[in-house]
Amino acid sequence: MLKQSLGIIETNSLSSAVEIAHLMVDKFEVKLSNVRQLLNGYTTVFIKGELGAVQQAIDFGAGHCTEKNSLVAKSVIAVPHQELFNFIEGEKDE
């Protein structure tokens, strides 16, 4: 099994985060790992998958958010430690 990569996009609105999460999962071979909403609508989307797919999805999502002036930050971690996935996925809101 190939190692999973982690992609992260932070936006300044929940609606932008939901939209890009949908688009990235729909257009690329990635899985939604978590979505976390912080204060003032800032929302972080976490995706996982093979490195190439994650990088393409994050670049696409960041470009989409930039057009809407909602991108705060983006990052891709090629080979994150499993504990990072456990932490991110363990914080899902039920």
N, CA, C and O atoms as a GROMACS GRO file, in nm:
protein
  376
    1MET      N    1   0.083  -0.119   0.000
    1MET     CA    2   0.000   0.000   0.000
    1MET      C    3   0.088   0.125   0.000
    1MET      O    4   0.183   0.135   0.077
    2LEU      N    5   0.055   0.218  -0.085
    2LEU     CA    6   0.130   0.342  -0.092
    2LEU      C    7   0.099   0.431   0.027
    2LEU      O    8  -0.012   0.429   0.081
    3LYS      N    9   0.198   0.507   0.067
    3LYS     CA   10   0.177   0.603   0.175
    3LYS      C   11   0.080   0.711   0.129
    3LYS      O   12   0.082   0.753   0.013
    4GLN      N   13  -0.004   0.755   0.220
    4GLN     CA   14  -0.098   0.862   0.192
    4GLN      C   15  -0.031   0.996   0.216
    4GLN      O   16   0.046   1.012   0.311
    5SER      N   17  -0.061   1.092   0.131
    5SER     CA   18  -0.016   1.229   0.151
    5SER      C   19  -0.131   1.308   0.210
    5SER      O   20  -0.247   1.266   0.202
    6LEU      N   21  -0.099   1.421   0.269
    6LEU     CA   22  -0.199   1.506   0.333
    6LEU      C   23  -0.200   1.642   0.267
    6LEU      O   24  -0.095   1.703   0.249
    7GLY      N   25  -0.317   1.689   0.231
    7GLY     CA   26  -0.333   1.822   0.174
    7GLY      C   27  -0.420   1.907   0.265
    7GLY      O   28  -0.518   1.858   0.321
    8ILE      N   29  -0.384   2.033   0.279
    8ILE     CA   30  -0.455   2.123   0.371
    8ILE      C   31  -0.482   2.255   0.299
    8ILE      O   32  -0.392   2.313   0.239
    9ILE      N   33  -0.606   2.300   0.306
    9ILE     CA   34  -0.642   2.434   0.258
    9ILE      C   35  -0.720   2.504   0.368
    9ILE      O   36  -0.814   2.447   0.423
   10GLU      N   37  -0.680   2.626   0.399
   10GLU     CA   38  -0.755   2.708   0.494
   10GLU      C   39  -0.822   2.822   0.417
   10GLU      O   40  -0.758   2.888   0.335
   11THR      N   41  -0.950   2.842   0.445
   11THR     CA   42  -1.026   2.948   0.381
   11THR      C   43  -1.081   3.043   0.487
   11THR      O   44  -1.079   3.013   0.606
   12ASN      N   45  -1.130   3.157   0.440
   12ASN     CA   46  -1.188   3.253   0.535
   12ASN      C   47  -1.339   3.243   0.544
   12ASN      O   48  -1.403   3.328   0.605
   13SER      N   49  -1.398   3.138   0.483
   13SER     CA   50  -1.542   3.119   0.495
   13SER      C   51  -1.578   2.972   0.485
   13SER      O   52  -1.514   2.895   0.414
   14LEU      N   53  -1.681   2.934   0.558
   14LEU     CA   54  -1.728   2.796   0.558
   14LEU      C   55  -1.781   2.757   0.420
   14LEU      O   56  -1.756   2.646   0.374
   15SER      N   57  -1.853   2.847   0.356
   15SER     CA   58  -1.911   2.813   0.225
   15SER      C   59  -1.803   2.783   0.122
   15SER      O   60  -1.818   2.691   0.042
   16SER      N   61  -1.695   2.859   0.122
   16SER     CA   62  -1.584   2.831   0.029
   16SER      C   63  -1.520   2.697   0.059
   16SER      O   64  -1.485   2.622  -0.032
   17ALA      N   65  -1.505   2.665   0.186
   17ALA     CA   66  -1.444   2.538   0.225
   17ALA      C   67  -1.530   2.420   0.181
   17ALA      O   68  -1.478   2.321   0.130
   18VAL      N   69  -1.660   2.430   0.201
   18VAL     CA   70  -1.750   2.323   0.160
   18VAL      C   71  -1.746   2.307   0.008
   18VAL      O   72  -1.743   2.195  -0.043
   19GLU      N   73  -1.746   2.418  -0.063
   19GLU     CA   74  -1.743   2.414  -0.209
   19GLU      C   75  -1.614   2.349  -0.260
   19GLU      O   76  -1.620   2.261  -0.347
   20ILE      N   77  -1.499   2.390  -0.208
   20ILE     CA   78  -1.375   2.331  -0.258
   20ILE      C   79  -1.357   2.187  -0.214
   20ILE      O   80  -1.300   2.106  -0.287
   21ALA      N   81  -1.406   2.153  -0.095
   21ALA     CA   82  -1.400   2.013  -0.052
   21ALA      C   83  -1.477   1.926  -0.150
   21ALA      O   84  -1.428   1.820  -0.192
   22HIS      N   85  -1.595   1.970  -0.187
   22HIS     CA   86  -1.676   1.896  -0.284
   22HIS      C   87  -1.605   1.885  -0.418
   22HIS      O   88  -1.596   1.776  -0.476
   23LEU      N   89  -1.554   1.996  -0.468
   23LEU     CA   90  -1.488   1.996  -0.599
   23LEU      C   91  -1.363   1.908  -0.601
   23LEU      O   92  -1.341   1.834  -0.697
   24MET      N   93  -1.282   1.916  -0.496
   24MET     CA   94  -1.158   1.837  -0.494
   24MET      C   95  -1.188   1.687  -0.489
   24MET      O   96  -1.124   1.609  -0.560
   25VAL      N   97  -1.284   1.647  -0.406
   25VAL     CA   98  -1.317   1.505  -0.395
   25VAL      C   99  -1.384   1.455  -0.523
   25VAL      O  100  -1.364   1.340  -0.563
   26ASP      N  101  -1.462   1.542  -0.587
   26ASP     CA  102  -1.532   1.505  -0.710
   26ASP      C  103  -1.437   1.493  -0.829
   26ASP      O  104  -1.452   1.401  -0.911
   27LYS      N  105  -1.340   1.582  -0.841
   27LYS     CA  106  -1.254   1.590  -0.959
   27LYS      C  107  -1.124   1.509  -0.949
   27LYS      O  108  -1.064   1.477  -1.052
   28PHE      N  109  -1.081   1.476  -0.828
   28PHE     CA  110  -0.951   1.411  -0.810
   28PHE      C  111  -0.966   1.286  -0.723
   28PHE      O  112  -1.063   1.272  -0.649
   29GLU      N  113  -0.870   1.197  -0.734
   29GLU     CA  114  -0.871   1.072  -0.657
   29GLU      C  115  -0.817   1.098  -0.516
   29GLU      O  116  -0.710   1.050  -0.479
   30VAL      N  117  -0.893   1.176  -0.439
   30VAL     CA  118  -0.857   1.206  -0.300
   30VAL      C  119  -0.979   1.180  -0.213
   30VAL      O  120  -1.092   1.173  -0.260
   31LYS      N  121  -0.953   1.166  -0.084
   31LYS     CA  122  -1.060   1.146   0.013
   31LYS      C  123  -1.060   1.262   0.112
   31LYS      O  124  -0.954   1.313   0.149
   32LEU      N  125  -1.178   1.301   0.152
   32LEU     CA  126  -1.191   1.405   0.253
   32LEU      C  127  -1.158   1.345   0.388
   32LEU      O  128  -1.219   1.246   0.430
   33SER      N  129  -1.062   1.403   0.456
   33SER     CA  130  -1.019   1.353   0.586
   33SER      C  131  -1.091   1.424   0.700
   33SER      O  132  -1.131   1.360   0.798
   34ASN      N  133  -1.108   1.555   0.687
   34ASN     CA  134  -1.178   1.632   0.790
   34ASN      C  135  -1.200   1.774   0.740
   34ASN      O  136  -1.132   1.820   0.649
   35VAL      N  137  -1.295   1.842   0.802
   35VAL     CA  138  -1.318   1.985   0.782
   35VAL      C  139  -1.335   2.044   0.921
   35VAL      O  140  -1.420   1.999   0.998
   36ARG      N  141  -1.256   2.145   0.953
   36ARG     CA  142  -1.261   2.207   1.086
   36ARG      C  143  -1.292   2.355   1.073
   36ARG      O  144  -1.224   2.428   1.002
   37GLN      N  145  -1.396   2.398   1.142
   37GLN     CA  146  -1.431   2.540   1.141
   37GLN      C  147  -1.376   2.605   1.267
   37GLN      O  148  -1.393   2.554   1.378
   38LEU      N  149  -1.311   2.719   1.247
   38LEU     CA  150  -1.253   2.794   1.358
   38LEU      C  151  -1.334   2.921   1.379
   38LEU      O  152  -1.445   2.933   1.326
   39LEU      N  153  -1.282   3.013   1.452
   39LEU     CA  154  -1.351   3.139   1.479
   39LEU      C  155  -1.365   3.223   1.353
   39LEU      O  156  -1.284   3.213   1.261
   40ASN      N  157  -1.467   3.305   1.349
   40ASN     CA  158  -1.491   3.400   1.240
   40ASN      C  159  -1.504   3.335   1.103
   40ASN      O  160  -1.476   3.400   1.002
   41GLY      N  161  -1.545   3.210   1.097
   41GLY     CA  162  -1.567   3.143   0.970
   41GLY      C  163  -1.445   3.079   0.908
   41GLY      O  164  -1.459   3.008   0.808
   42TYR      N  165  -1.328   3.102   0.962
   42TYR     CA  166  -1.208   3.038   0.906
   42TYR      C  167  -1.228   2.887   0.914
   42TYR      O  168  -1.263   2.832   1.018
   43THR      N  169  -1.204   2.821   0.802
   43THR     CA  170  -1.230   2.677   0.793
   43THR      C  171  -1.113   2.609   0.724
   43THR      O  172  -1.060   2.659   0.625
   44THR      N  173  -1.073   2.493   0.778
   44THR     CA  174  -0.963   2.417   0.722
   44THR      C  175  -1.015   2.285   0.666
   44THR      O  176  -1.090   2.213   0.733
   45VAL      N  177  -0.975   2.255   0.543
   45VAL     CA  178  -1.013   2.131   0.476
   45VAL      C  179  -0.889   2.042   0.467
   45VAL      O  180  -0.783   2.086   0.424
   46PHE      N  181  -0.903   1.917   0.510
   46PHE     CA  182  -0.795   1.819   0.505
   46PHE      C  183  -0.835   1.709   0.406
   46PHE      O  184  -0.943   1.652   0.417
   47ILE      N  185  -0.747   1.680   0.311
   47ILE     CA  186  -0.770   1.570   0.217
   47ILE      C  187  -0.651   1.476   0.222
   47ILE      O  188  -0.542   1.514   0.266
   48LYS      N  189  -0.672   1.353   0.176
   48LYS     CA  190  -0.561   1.257   0.171
   48LYS      C  191  -0.572   1.173   0.045
   48LYS      O  192  -0.679   1.159  -0.014
   49GLY      N  193  -0.457   1.118   0.005
   49GLY     CA  194  -0.450   1.034  -0.114
   49GLY      C  195  -0.306   1.024  -0.160
   49GLY      O  196  -0.214   1.059  -0.087
   50GLU      N  197  -0.289   0.974  -0.282
   50GLU     CA  198  -0.154   0.966  -0.338
   50GLU      C  199  -0.102   1.107  -0.364
   50GLU      O  200  -0.179   1.198  -0.395
   51LEU      N  201   0.029   1.125  -0.353
   51LEU     CA  202   0.090   1.257  -0.358
   51LEU      C  203   0.049   1.338  -0.481
   51LEU      O  204   0.011   1.455  -0.467
   52GLY      N  205   0.056   1.280  -0.599
   52GLY     CA  206   0.023   1.354  -0.721
   52GLY      C  207  -0.120   1.405  -0.721
   52GLY      O  208  -0.146   1.519  -0.757
   53ALA      N  209  -0.213   1.319  -0.679
   53ALA     CA  210  -0.354   1.358  -0.676
   53ALA      C  211  -0.380   1.465  -0.571
   53ALA      O  212  -0.456   1.559  -0.594
   54VAL      N  213  -0.316   1.452  -0.456
   54VAL     CA  214  -0.332   1.552  -0.349
   54VAL      C  215  -0.277   1.686  -0.395
   54VAL      O  216  -0.341   1.789  -0.375
   55GLN      N  217  -0.158   1.687  -0.456
   55GLN     CA  218  -0.098   1.812  -0.503
   55GLN      C  219  -0.187   1.879  -0.608
   55GLN      O  220  -0.209   2.000  -0.602
   56GLN      N  221  -0.239   1.801  -0.702
   56GLN     CA  222  -0.328   1.857  -0.804
   56GLN      C  223  -0.456   1.913  -0.742
   56GLN      O  224  -0.501   2.022  -0.779
   57ALA      N  225  -0.513   1.839  -0.648
   57ALA     CA  226  -0.637   1.884  -0.584
   57ALA      C  227  -0.614   2.012  -0.504
   57ALA      O  228  -0.697   2.104  -0.510
   58ILE      N  229  -0.504   2.019  -0.431
   58ILE     CA  230  -0.475   2.139  -0.351
   58ILE      C  231  -0.448   2.258  -0.442
   58ILE      O  232  -0.496   2.368  -0.415
   59ASP      N  233  -0.373   2.239  -0.549
   59ASP     CA  234  -0.349   2.348  -0.643
   59ASP      C  235  -0.480   2.397  -0.705
   59ASP      O  236  -0.502   2.518  -0.717
   60PHE      N  237  -0.565   2.304  -0.744
   60PHE     CA  238  -0.695   2.339  -0.800
   60PHE      C  239  -0.780   2.414  -0.697
   60PHE      O  240  -0.836   2.520  -0.726
   61GLY      N  241  -0.789   2.358  -0.576
   61GLY     CA  242  -0.870   2.420  -0.471
   61GLY      C  243  -0.818   2.558  -0.433
   61GLY      O  244  -0.897   2.650  -0.411
   62ALA      N  245  -0.687   2.572  -0.424
   62ALA     CA  246  -0.628   2.702  -0.390
   62ALA      C  247  -0.657   2.804  -0.499
   62ALA      O  248  -0.686   2.920  -0.470
   63GLY      N  249  -0.647   2.762  -0.625
   63GLY     CA  250  -0.678   2.852  -0.736
   63GLY      C  251  -0.823   2.896  -0.733
   63GLY      O  252  -0.854   3.013  -0.755
   64HIS      N  253  -0.912   2.802  -0.704
   64HIS     CA  254  -1.055   2.834  -0.696
   64HIS      C  255  -1.081   2.933  -0.583
   64HIS      O  256  -1.157   3.029  -0.600
   65CYS      N  257  -1.019   2.910  -0.468
   65CYS     CA  258  -1.036   3.001  -0.354
   65CYS      C  259  -0.975   3.138  -0.382
   65CYS      O  260  -1.030   3.240  -0.339
   66THR      N  261  -0.863   3.142  -0.451
   66THR     CA  262  -0.798   3.269  -0.484
   66THR      C  263  -0.890   3.354  -0.569
   66THR      O  264  -0.898   3.476  -0.550
   67GLU      N  265  -0.960   3.292  -0.664
   67GLU     CA  266  -1.055   3.365  -0.748
   67GLU      C  267  -1.166   3.429  -0.666
   67GLU      O  268  -1.220   3.533  -0.703
   68LYS      N  269  -1.201   3.366  -0.554
   68LYS     CA  270  -1.308   3.417  -0.467
   68LYS      C  271  -1.254   3.496  -0.348
   68LYS      O  272  -1.329   3.532  -0.258
   69ASN      N  273  -1.124   3.521  -0.348
   69ASN     CA  274  -1.058   3.593  -0.239
   69ASN      C  275  -1.082   3.528  -0.103
   69ASN      O  276  -1.102   3.597  -0.003
   70SER      N  277  -1.082   3.395  -0.100
   70SER     CA  278  -1.107   3.327   0.027
   70SER      C  279  -0.991   3.240   0.075
   70SER      O  280  -0.999   3.179   0.181
   71LEU      N  281  -0.882   3.232  -0.003
   71LEU     CA  282  -0.769   3.149   0.037
   71LEU      C  283  -0.688   3.216   0.148
   71LEU      O  284  -0.651   3.333   0.137
   72VAL      N  285  -0.663   3.141   0.254
   72VAL     CA  286  -0.578   3.188   0.362
   72VAL      C  287  -0.441   3.120   0.352
   72VAL      O  288  -0.338   3.186   0.359
   73ALA      N  289  -0.441   2.988   0.336
   73ALA     CA  290  -0.315   2.913   0.329
   73ALA      C  291  -0.340   2.777   0.265
   73ALA      O  292  -0.453   2.728   0.261
   74LYS      N  293  -0.232   2.717   0.215
   74LYS     CA  294  -0.239   2.581   0.160
   74LYS      C  295  -0.108   2.511   0.191
   74LYS      O  296  -0.004   2.574   0.206
   75SER      N  297  -0.115   2.378   0.200
   75SER     CA  298   0.005   2.300   0.227
   75SER      C  299  -0.017   2.156   0.185
   75SER      O  300  -0.129   2.105   0.189
   76VAL      N  301   0.090   2.091   0.144
   76VAL     CA  302   0.088   1.948   0.116
   76VAL      C  303   0.203   1.885   0.193
   76VAL      O  304   0.317   1.932   0.187
   77ILE      N  305   0.173   1.780   0.266
   77ILE     CA  306   0.275   1.704   0.337
   77ILE      C  307   0.284   1.569   0.267
   77ILE      O  308   0.188   1.490   0.269
   78ALA      N  309   0.397   1.542   0.205
   78ALA     CA  310   0.412   1.424   0.119
   78ALA      C  311   0.396   1.293   0.195
   78ALA      O  312   0.323   1.204   0.152
   79VAL      N  313   0.465   1.281   0.307
   79VAL     CA  314   0.460   1.156   0.383
   79VAL      C  315   0.444   1.189   0.532
   79VAL      O  316   0.541   1.183   0.608
   80PRO      N  317   0.323   1.224   0.573
   80PRO     CA  318   0.303   1.257   0.714
   80PRO      C  319   0.306   1.131   0.802
   80PRO      O  320   0.277   1.021   0.756
   81HIS      N  321   0.341   1.150   0.925
   81HIS     CA  322   0.340   1.041   1.021
   81HIS      C  323   0.195   0.997   1.044
   81HIS      O  324   0.105   1.081   1.041
   82GLN      N  325   0.173   0.869   1.067
   82GLN     CA  326   0.037   0.818   1.088
   82GLN      C  327  -0.031   0.887   1.206
   82GLN      O  328  -0.153   0.903   1.205
   83GLU      N  329   0.045   0.928   1.306
   83GLU     CA  330  -0.014   0.996   1.421
   83GLU      C  331  -0.081   1.128   1.382
   83GLU      O  332  -0.177   1.170   1.445
   84LEU      N  333  -0.030   1.192   1.278
   84LEU     CA  334  -0.092   1.316   1.230
   84LEU      C  335  -0.230   1.286   1.174
   84LEU      O  336  -0.326   1.359   1.203
   85PHE      N  337  -0.242   1.180   1.094
   85PHE     CA  338  -0.374   1.140   1.045
   85PHE      C  339  -0.467   1.104   1.161
   85PHE      O  340  -0.584   1.143   1.162
   86ASN      N  341  -0.415   1.031   1.259
   86ASN     CA  342  -0.496   0.994   1.374
   86ASN      C  343  -0.547   1.117   1.447
   86ASN      O  344  -0.663   1.122   1.488
   87PHE      N  345  -0.463   1.216   1.462
   87PHE     CA  346  -0.501   1.341   1.529
   87PHE      C  347  -0.608   1.415   1.450
   87PHE      O  348  -0.710   1.457   1.506
   88ILE      N  349  -0.586   1.432   1.321
   88ILE     CA  350  -0.680   1.506   1.236
   88ILE      C  351  -0.814   1.434   1.228
   88ILE      O  352  -0.919   1.496   1.245
   89GLU      N  353  -0.811   1.306   1.202
   89GLU     CA  354  -0.935   1.232   1.185
   89GLU      C  355  -1.004   1.204   1.317
   89GLU      O  356  -1.125   1.180   1.320
   90GLY      N  357  -0.930   1.207   1.427
   90GLY     CA  358  -0.989   1.186   1.558
   90GLY      C  359  -1.067   1.305   1.608
   90GLY      O  360  -1.145   1.293   1.702
   91GLU      N  361  -1.047   1.421   1.546
   91GLU     CA  362  -1.116   1.542   1.590
   91GLU      C  363  -1.242   1.571   1.510
   91GLU      O  364  -1.297   1.681   1.520
   92LYS      N  365  -1.290   1.476   1.432
   92LYS     CA  366  -1.411   1.499   1.354
   92LYS      C  367  -1.528   1.530   1.446
   92LYS      O  368  -1.545   1.467   1.550
   93ASP      N  369  -1.607   1.625   1.407
   93ASP     CA  370  -1.730   1.655   1.479
   93ASP      C  371  -1.835   1.553   1.440
   93ASP      O  372  -1.856   1.528   1.321
   94GLU      N  373  -1.900   1.496   1.536
   94GLU     CA  374  -2.006   1.398   1.507
   94GLU      C  375  -2.140   1.466   1.497
   94GLU      O  376  -2.241   1.400   1.473
   0.00000   0.00000   0.00000
